[in-house]
Amino acid sequence: MAVKELVELIVKSLVDNPDKVKITLLDGEQSSIIELTVAPEDMGRVIGKQGRNAQAIRVILGAAGMKLKKRVNLEILEKG
C-alpha cells in the first residue's frame, strides 16, 4: 500500500464527508509532501483534540517513510 492510500484510508474513516477528502502527493527525491484537504466541518475531526489525530497520522507517516528511506510530511490545508 502506498503512503497516499494509507493516509486516504485513515482520513476517510475519521470524517463525515469522505467524498470531500482530497489528497495530493508532491513527490521529491528525498522527501514527499502530502497535502490533505477536507470539508471545513471535518477539519476538527482530522486534527483532533490538541492536534492528537494529526500527530498520530504524522507518526505513522514517519514510520512508513523510514521503510521507504524518505521523509514524508503531512500538510492539512483549509479549503478556502
C-alpha positions in Angstrom: 0.0 0.0 0.0 1.4 3.4 -1.0 1.6 6.2 1.5 -1.0 8.2 -0.2 -3.6 5.4 0.0 -2.6 4.9 3.7 -3.4 8.5 4.5 -6.6 8.3 2.5 -7.8 5.2 4.3 -7.1 6.8 7.7 -8.7 10.1 7.0 -11.8 8.8 5.3 -12.5 6.7 8.3 -12.4 9.8 10.5 -14.5 12.2 8.6 -18.3 12.6 8.0 -17.8 13.5 4.3 -15.3 11.0 2.9 -16.2 12.1 -0.7 -14.7 15.6 0.0 -11.3 14.3 1.1 -8.7 15.3 -1.4 -5.1 14.2 -1.2 -2.2 15.4 -3.3 1.2 13.8 -3.2 4.2 16.0 -4.1 7.0 13.5 -4.5 10.6 14.6 -4.4 13.9 12.6 -4.4 14.4 12.5 -0.7 11.1 13.7 0.7 7.4 13.7 -0.1 4.7 16.2 0.9 1.1 15.0 1.3 -1.4 17.8 1.0 -4.7 16.9 2.7 -7.9 18.9 2.1 -11.1 18.0 3.8 -14.6 19.7 4.2 -14.5 22.6 6.7 -16.8 20.8 9.2 -14.4 17.8 9.2 -11.3 19.8 9.9 -11.7 19.3 13.7 -12.0 15.6 13.4 -8.8 15.3 11.3 -6.8 17.5 13.6 -8.3 16.1 16.9 -8.1 17.5 20.4 -4.8 19.4 20.8 -3.7 18.0 17.4 -3.6 14.4 18.5 -5.1 12.9 15.4 -2.9 14.9 13.1 0.1 14.0 15.2 -0.8 10.3 15.1 -1.1 10.4 11.3 2.3 12.1 11.1 3.9 9.4 13.3 2.5 6.7 11.0 3.9 8.6 8.0 7.3 8.8 9.7 7.4 5.1 10.2 6.3 4.5 6.6 8.9 7.0 5.4 11.7 5.2 7.2 10.8 2.0 5.4 10.9 3.9 2.1 14.0 5.8 3.1 12.2 9.1 2.5 10.9 11.9 4.7 7.1 12.3 4.5 5.4 15.5 5.6 1.7 16.0 6.1 0.1 19.4 5.4 -3.5 19.9 6.3 -4.9 22.6 4.1 -8.1 24.7 4.6 -10.5 24.8 1.8 -11.0 28.4 1.0 
